[in-house]
Amino acid sequence: MENKKVLTMLLGSPRAGGNTEKLADALAEGAKEKGYEIRKVRLASMDLKGCTDCRKCWSTGKPCILNDDMNDKVYPEIEAASVVVFVSPLYFYSWCTQIKPVWDRLIPFYAADAPRNVKDKKTILLAAAGDGEEEKFEGMTASFKYATDYLGWKVLGQICVPGIFSKGEMETKGTDYLKKAKELGKTL
């Protein structure tokens, strides 16, 4: 039996249907053409707590001792995914608040002896910012690179769209980026 191809998009924006989600939808459109099942995980509507670095996830074999949506909703989606897509607006040159706890709580996946090892995942970064300068994404992209290297995940691409602020601007100012995202989806 053929393995199911799953593209899981971790949507960080608190604004449903906003610019970063439009970018994610374009990627999904291309991925659907390649037979991917698309799953959207809306982080803004979830209860996600910050990591306390207790390391119980390593010693107990359980995902996390914090009782929130990370255990029941986010971890299972990451584990089921063939490709994990991090989708975030740029907030003060880094990740938005809604997606940051997810990054911090990937500890159960970090080491080869970790109870929930998911090495060899594939991943993509999609981001947008009101600021018009591409270099403003450097903090986010560096964080993405270092974390995915540490996890042992393969980066398939990243699309960071500058100069997109108001809702709807992705469809008026960001059309080239939407095409790029769809094409990236077709390469999966």
Secondary structure, 3 states (H helix, E strand, C coil): CCCCCEEEEEECCCCCCCHHHHHHHHHHHHHHHCCCEEEEEEHHHCCCCCCCCCCHHHHHCCCCCCCCHHHHHHHHHHHHCCEEEEEEECECCECCCCCHHHHHCCHHHCCCCCCCCCCCCEEEEEEECCCCCHHHHHHHHHHHHHHHHHHCCEEEEEEEECCCCCCCHHHHHCHHHHHHHHHHHHCC
